[in-house]
Amino acid sequence: MNSDIVKDTEILLCNLTHDYHVISNNKMPLSVGVIAAFIKEKEPDLNVKLFKQISYLEGYLSGFSESKSEKLIIAFSNFVWNQSLNIEIARIIKMKFPKSLIVFGGPNFPMDEKAKEEFLNTNNEIDFYIPHEGEYAFFELIKLYLSCNFDISKTKYLKPKQCAFIENGNFVETESEARVKIIETPSPYTSGLMDTFFGKFVPLTQFTRGCPFRCAYCTEGGDYWKNVFRKDVKYVEDELEYIASRCDQNDELHLADSNFGMYAKDEMFADEIASTRLKHNWPNTIIVATGKNSQERVLRVSETLDGMIPLSVSVQSTDATVLKNVKRKNIKLDDIFSVGLSTKEKGTDSYADIILALPGDTYVAHIKTLEDVLKAGVDSLTPFQFMMLKGTNLETSSSREEYGMKTAFRVVPRCFGIYNFFGESFSSAEIEEICIENNTISFDEYLNARKLHLIINIFYNDKTYKEVFLLLSEFNISYYDFLIYITENLTKDLKNFLGEFIEETKNELFSSYSELDNFAKNIDNIKRYVNGEIGANLLFKYKLKAVSEHDSDLIKVLFDTLKLFLKERIVNISEIKLDNFFLELKELMSYQYSDILDTQKRKSKNFSFDFFKLGKNPLLDIIEENRSVNLSIRHDEKVSSLIDYNKKIHGMSLSGQTLILNSIGVSRCFREIYYGSDNVL
């Protein structure tokens, strides 16, 4: 490249997040960081900057001369959680700097050619869209653009690889570059490019890129991603050391790997993380999707990391027809379900993902999936909506027609705001499309399934009320049967509460993108989203409301059901003793599970039963022992520090509490039980 041209060129790489009331995506900008590091290694004199927030982007652009706008290259990393914001900012930049080059990239791009063309024509401020990986394609595009003396038309005429664009009114898409071998790309951390984000955003990195599975609902389910590339151990060691010496000890580590722990090299990566933690007391929490196969290795990795990662069990469905339709035939369900038992033995948390209304799903099949997962003993069951993600096989028009999919649109939680950029005010909300009905499941059945999702989320997930489920296990009582009975025998207030949840579930859905887009552009409606009146994660919102506003009703129906199920199984204990045991257990649990983010709330009390022995000793022995035990109920000191740290960052609004609990993990926020001497149980 011509050195004079290179020095005058400004490349701004944006991984923007909504930040109107909270920072919705608090991860460091890895997607653009890796591209920046690659460019700087290839052409050190290029001026490359990274941005997460529009205020910093505006501040930087304010000093740029409009007369040199052709030397301004701005690229946006495009996801479902920031596309609307990206488009608004790109539109304003193109108006202010009309000769600037605007490039979009990332997964939120349709697979159908017609839909791609429509997207680019609708958003004509975008000059090029780069799908899939960006390191090679973006750098080659920049080289070509500079060689064409900043002429966008000439650059399009020369057909840069791995680009989609509109040329003379026609849609053009060129062949892909080779896959990126990430071992050959420098680290954006050790390159110093991420330094400015420490202290405000949490570290996100990636050890392995690619996925061998062909899941048709996933953006990595296409053939492009089938080959897996990974870094070497020294690369990971250096990067972790760099991050650990700069980040806050309370920061979690996020990994963008799709199947962490599934590969032999992951065991070495886990050793490096463990060594880093030993040296720096960081990380204490790792957020990552663990492997779908090779569960023995995944469990070894989890053991090496001493419970820092909850094990994710990607079930989605246990129905053979559904699994065939979504191309998950090569994932072993027996392997997946072995996780439940193994994690209980090792004291590691686990959670299972399922998806409602996949192609071929029926109400009966979905409920059977819930039953299968509960039987497997996984700690939490996460029911997802079937999102119609751009760039996936199931989002195409042919798949929609084949399976009779009916969809609706809703706002992505926390991804909205009212902004001002270069004097122009605008509201922005990110919109996702979900399937609510297909040719095998009706909308009413969809809503009935959502009811059961909420019951499971309130009573079972995150080890809430774990003492009750320890008793169920002891007497071989089906968790599923227990929860179904609760669903059918709620108090009047809880029935009304469940009805409110269903009404809000229906009301958050819009029949078309344009209808919701117009609604969300109204500033008054954006304020309703901000205050949590609408647009929250409903399962989370209603769990928080349940435990804070209906805790007495929850405990009542829980223990009424427990006593009913145990009645015929406990015959050698007097009713008075059993009632006393339940009375004290209810009191203990009310201390453990109420106001869980209040770190000052603690209780010390004499109990007549040693509740620590639940799940270890037979219930009859615990009741018959009937000895006075002084117990203290409070947060673990490390967890208490994490909660207070996150409260300062996120606040205690509904959105803030959701972010805190997602970051730390709900089960970790419950109070621990200690003996009177404060020795942990």
Secondary structure, 3 states (H helix, E strand, C coil): CCHHHHHHCEEEEECCCCCCCCCCCCECCHHHHHHHHHHHHHCCCCEEEEECCHHHHHHHHCCCCHHHHHHEEEEEECCCCCHHHHHHHHHHHHHHCCCCEEEEECCCCCCCHHHHHHHHHHCCCCCEEECCCCHHHHHHHHHHHHHCCCCHHHHHHCCCCCCEEEECCEEEECCCCCCCCHHHCCCCCCCCCCHHHECCEECEECCEECCCCCCCCCCCCCHHHCCCEECCHHHHHHHHHHHHCCCCCCCCEEECCCCECCCHHHHHHHHHHHHHHHHHCCCCCEECCECCCCHHHHHHHHHHCCCCCCEEEEEECCCHHHHHHCCCCCCCHHHHHHHHHHHHHHCCCEEEEEEECCCCCCHHHHHHHHHHHHHHCCCEEEEEECECCCCCHHHCHHHHHHHCCEEEEEEEEEEEEEEEECCEEEEEEEEEEEEEEECCECHHHHHHHHHHHHHHHHHCHHHCCHHHHHHHHHCCCCHHHHHHHHHHCCCHHHHHHHHHHHHHHHHCCECCHHHHHHHHCCHHHHHHHHCCCCCCCHHHHHHHHHHHHCHHHHHHHHHHHHHHHHHCCCCCCCHHHHHHHHHHHHHHHHHHHCCCCCCCCCEEEEECCCHHHECCECHHHHHHHCCCEEEEEECCHHHHHHHHHHHHHHCCCHHHHHHHHHHHCCHHHCCEEEECCCCEC
